[in-house]
Amino acid sequence: GIQVEQSPPDLILQEGANSTLRCNFSDSVNNLQWFHQNPWGQLINLFYIPSGTKQNGRLSATTVATERYSLLYISSSQTTDSGVYFCAVGIQGAQKLVFGQGTRLTINP
Amino acid sequence: NAGVTQTPKFRVLKTGQSMTLLCAQDMNHEYMYWYRQDPGMGLRLIHYSVGEGTTAKGEVPDGYNVSRLKKQNFLLGLESAAPSQTSVYFCASSYDLQPPNLSYEQYFGPGTRLTVT
């Protein structure tokens, strides 16, 4: 089946720093989502981005489907950005999501 | 608009007991899904449904059954709980057929934390 790899697995930054999270996938997809799982376990939708570039405030994402990767950019990090960031790709007609292992981001004050 | 809701939020079972988790969505989505998340891992698909009255197996279906009798509800059943089913269970829904909203974006419920002793 399709493989989804995220890097880095862990990232520790000071408040105000910028970061780039990467998601590689092993096959063609027509659905890709980025999620933030906060310390309370809630999954928050960040981007639905099968291709192209989107921005939402301090966050932006780019998916290059032909090269099978996606990037999530976080600028001017805040402590509330801490948590685990998941990339997930949708497969087949029902768009079942296959998740990566996540990147754990810790923002220190 | 409540989105995706799940009941209960927490549950402790003894080995061999049964229970049903309820998922409800009010977004008129066609597709619904059940995932489980184990510590330090991403989510894995248990079962899914592409419409009322339909169900299909996902990546880790053993020990679970599902039903979708109404479009807005998706039930996950554990017939005989085992300690290996201790996990956090997430329900999701997607696929709005109404333009201009046509999208496969999945929206998740808050999760159910299940412990089997």
Interface residues (C-beta under 8 A of the other chain):
Chain A: G1 V4 N30 N31 Q33 F35 G41 Q42 L43 N45 Y48 F86 A88 G90 G93 A94 Q95 K96 L97 V98 F99 G100 Q101 G102
Chain B: Y31 Y33 Y35 G40 M41 G42 L43 R44 L45 Y48 V50 A56 G58 E59 V88 F90 A92 S94 Y95 S103 Y104 E105 Q106 Y107 F108 P110 G111 R113
